[in-house]
Amino acid sequence: MISHSKQLIMNQSFNSLDNFEFEALKHSRNYKRWIGDFFKPGLMHANSILEVGGGIGQFTEMLSRLSPDASVSSLEPDEAFYETLAEMPGIQAFNCFSADLIGQQQYDSIISINVLEHIEQDLAELKNWHKLLSDGGKVCILVPACTEIYAPIDHLMGHYRRYTKADLQVKLETAGFRIETLCYFNFLGYWLWGLNFKVLKNTSFSPSKVAFFDRYLIHLSKLLDTLRLNSVRGQSLVCIAQKMPSPV
């Protein structure tokens, strides 16, 4: 039985922005496929996968396609989002925090997409993930990147921070992980986010702009990343890291 942790470390200021972000991502098929292609090496050999922060399942279905033989679990601490997540077939859903699962089961891979920035004590959260992974297990992380484009909408969405590559690397290594891949992601998205939300200070998403990016601009964005323009900046950071044994 899972007993909910009394320690609330996740920013729970969910609002219509979160609902829209989840719905938009759920229908952004090309963007999700791009993320899935990056994380496939960290998931394809897993027998068990835990998604931390499943939301309404906007990425959860993708996990079953990336690793069809794996059992997929997803935790979501927000009760309203969990109710939608729990309706997905073939998924074991938990309405709890990661700390509540420690000692219950271990997983071959953990994936967390746009979640860690919502957690004030992010290093403690990474240490929880280390405990939830089996030896040699992989963690796959996507987080918002580049502090200079932290905008009012980040605050409204409950983001404590945007990450630098050095910051995420130090925290992962401190938590007991060895970095396999760590890079900026979506160079074009960096400029679009900076212009739309940092310069123009928009505080809402446009469904038509999200759809336009997923249908047309994503192909340019992937090309720019392939040309390594994302070497110094991107809208997000993506990382695959391996659990190192805990010191005796």
N, C-alpha and C positions, 0 to 999 in steps of 0.2 A: 504494500500500500504506500502511496506517495503522500507525504505530509508536506504541505506548502511551507516553504521557508519564510521565516519572519523577517528576514533581511531583504528589504526592498531596494535593489540596486539598479533597477531599470526605470528610466524616465517614462512614466505612465501618462504623460500629457497627450494622449491620442486625441485626434480631432478629425475633421473632414479631410484634411490634407493627407493623413495616413490612409484613410479609406480610399481616396482618389489614387494615391500612389500605388496602393496594392492592386486596385482594379486596372489601372493603366499598365502596370507591369504584367498582370495576368494575361493581357491581350497583346503585349509587345513580343510577339513570337520570335522575330529576328534577333532582338536584343537578348532575350533569354537563351536562344540557341548559341549566340556568341559567348555568353557567359558559360554555358554548359560545355562548349568546346574547350574553353580554357581549363575548367575544373575536371574534365574527364579523366586525366591521368591520376588524380587523387581519389577518384570514386569508382573507376571501372572494375577494380579487383576486390572491392569491398563486399563482404557478406552481410554487413549491417551498417546502416547509415543513420545518423541522427542529424536532423535539421534543427538548429537553434533559432527560434524566432520565425515560425512558419507563417505568421500573419493569417491570411485567408487562403493559403495554399498557392500563392502566385508563382512559386518556383517548385513546389513539392512534386507536382506531376512530372516535371523534368527529371527528377532524381530517379524515378523508376525506369525511364527511358535510357538514362546514362548507365545504369547498372541494373539490368532487368532481373538478375538473380538475387539481388540483395533485398533484405527486409528493411523497409524504410519507416523510421519513426520521426515525428516532428513535435517539438514542444512550442507552445505559445502561451505566455502568461496572461494575456488579455482575454477575459472570458468571452467577450462578444466575438472577437476574431476566432477564438478557439472553436466556437460553435459551428462556424462555417468550415474551418479546417477539418473538424471531426467528421464531417459528412463525406469527405473524400474516400472512395473505396480503396482498400488495400494498404491503408496507412494507419499506423498506430499513433494516435494523437495524445499528447499530454497537456493538461492545463496547469503548468507549474513553471518553476525556474530551473535552471540547469543544476543548481546545488541540490535540489530535491531528488535528483536521479542518481547522485553519487552513491555507490554501494549497491545499487539495484541491478545495474547491467553495464557492460562496456561495449564500445562500438569500434568498428574498423575505421570508419571515417566520420568526421563531423563537418557539416557545411553551415555557414552563417553568412547571409547576404543582406547587407545594409541593416545590421543589428548592433554591432559592437559600439557604434557611435552613440547609441541610446543609453548606454550603461555607464554610469559615473565611475564605478570601480572596475574599469575594463581589465586591468591586470588580474584582479581577483577572479574575474569571469574566465579569462584565459587559463588560469590555474585549474578552475573547475573542469574545463574542457580537457585538460591534460589528464585529469583523474578519470574522466569518462571514456577515454580512448584506451584501447588495448595496446600492448607494447608494439611500437612501430607504426601505430595508426596515423592517419593523415587528417589534418585540419585544412579546410578550404574556406577562405575568408575574402569577402568583398566589402570594402568600407569607403565612405566619401574621402576624397583626398584634397590636399593643398589648402592650407590654412588661409591663404590670401583670398580665396573665394568663399570663405564662410560668410553667409548672407543672412538677412533677417528671416528668410524662409527656413534656413537650417535651425534657427532658434525655435521657430514656430512648430517645426516638426519634432522637436525634442532632441536635437543633436547636441551633445555636449561638446563635440569637437569634429573637425576634419583632420585626417591623419597625414603626416609626412612619412616618407619611406623609412627614415631613420627611427622615428618614434615607434612605428609598428614593429620594426625588426627588433628593437631593444626589448619591447614588451613581450614579444613571442619568445625570444631567447631567455629572458628572465623567467618566463613561465615554464620553461623546459622543452622548447621546441627547436628543431633545426630547420632553418629555412631551405626549401628546395627551389622555389620560384617566388620572386617578389618584384612586382613591376607596376607602373602606372597603367591605367586602362582608360581608353576613350579620350584621346587627345582633343578631338573636335568637341566633345561634350564639356571639356574644361572651359573652352571659350564661350560656348552657348550658355552654360550655367553662370559664368562670370558676368556676361553681358545681361542676361535676362534677370538674374536675381541679385547680383552684387551691384552692378551699375544702375540698372533700371529699377531695382528694388521691388520687383514684382513679388507678391506673396501668395500666388496661386498658380496652379498648373493649367495649361490649355490643352484639353483633350485633342484638339486638331493638331497642335504642334507635336504632341507625343506621337500621334499616329503618323504624321509626316516624317518625323525622325526615323521611326521604326520601318517605314516603307521605303524611304528614299535616302536620307542622309546617313543611315547606318552603314551603307556600302562604302561611302566616302570615309567614314570614321574608321572602319576596319582597314581600309587601304592605308590611311595615315598611320595607324598603329603598326601595320606591317612594314611600313617604311621607317619605323622606329622614331617617329616624332613624339611618341609617348615616353621617351627615355627620361625626360626631366619633369613632365607634368601630365596629368590626366584628370578626368572627373572623379575617378575612383582609383583605389589600390586593390590589386588582386594578389593573393598569396596562397601557396600550398606549402605546408610545413609538416614535418614528421615529429611525432612524440619521441623524445629521448628518455631513456630510463631514469626514474627518479633516483637521486643519490641515496645510498644505503645509510 
